[in-house]
Amino acid sequence: MADNTDISLLINQAKKADQKAFHSLLNLYWKDVYHFQLNKCNNEDEAEDTTIKTFAKAFDKIDTFDDNYQFKTWLFTISNNIYIDHLRKKKTETVSINKNQYEIHELIDEDPSPADQLIQEQNLAKLKAYIRQLKPHYQEVINLRYFHDFSYKEISQKLDEPMNNIKVKLLRAKKLLAEIITTK
């Protein structure tokens, strides 16, 4: 682990949107946050998803970090809040599913009509146009993951980047894409 001076320097660089500083902080604290989550939920996939969300949110809000506190404590606070939000959402979904479980008896036609197919194709064309507005490295991870069905590991190998970086990059790409879509 780096000393406090090095960490403060990395945080200041990250506040200036330095990607290398973001990656260094991610690599320094990934295991700590992941194990913190794993102890809470006892599920590796959930712990990993929450850890990814933690770093994405931390990097989006890095300007709000107060140097009077420990960075690790700040990350744990964000991570804990994300976990609590996840539990609340899960509880709400469970309640709503149980209320309606006996009301859904309709058979669903799995083949889309020609009109549905046209709408899907038009929506796909719009989505691809939005994706082209992203920076090339974000376009690449989105295309590999969602249009070529690459796993995180395969993307990591193809781009020769650590898997944690790929996950954070993909999360950021999705967030940026959502912002583009909602502003149109």
C-alpha positions, 0 to 999 in steps of 0.5 A: 500500500502506498503512503498517505503522501502518494495517495494524496497525490493520486487523489489530486491527480484524479480530481484533474481527471488523470486516468492513470491516477484513477487506475492506480487508486482502483488497483490500490483499493479494489481488494479492500472494497471487494472483500468489504462487500463480500463480507456483507453479501457473501456472494462473489458476483454481487460483491464484484458488481457493488465494487464496480459501482463503488469505484464508478461513483467515487470517480464521478464524485472525486471532487467531493472528497474531503482530504481531512478523511481517509480515502479508504473510509470514504470508499467504504462509505460509498460502497456501504450506501450502494449496498443498502440501496441494493437491499432496498431495491431488492426488497421492493422488487420482492414485495411487488412480485409477490403481490402480482404473482397470481395475476400473470397467466397470459401467454407471451408470443415470442415471435415479434411481428414485422412492425415490432422487428422494424421498431427494434431495428430503428431503435438499434440504429439510434443506439448505434448512433448514440454509441458513435458519440462516445470516445473510441475506447468507450465505443470499443468496450460497449461493442465488444461486450454487447454486440460481440458478447465478449466476457470481461475476461475476453475483453481484458485479454483483447485490449491487454488491460486489467479486468478491473479497468475493463469493468470500470470503463464499461460502467463509465461508458454505459453512464455516458451513453445514458447521459447522451440518450437522455439529453436527446 
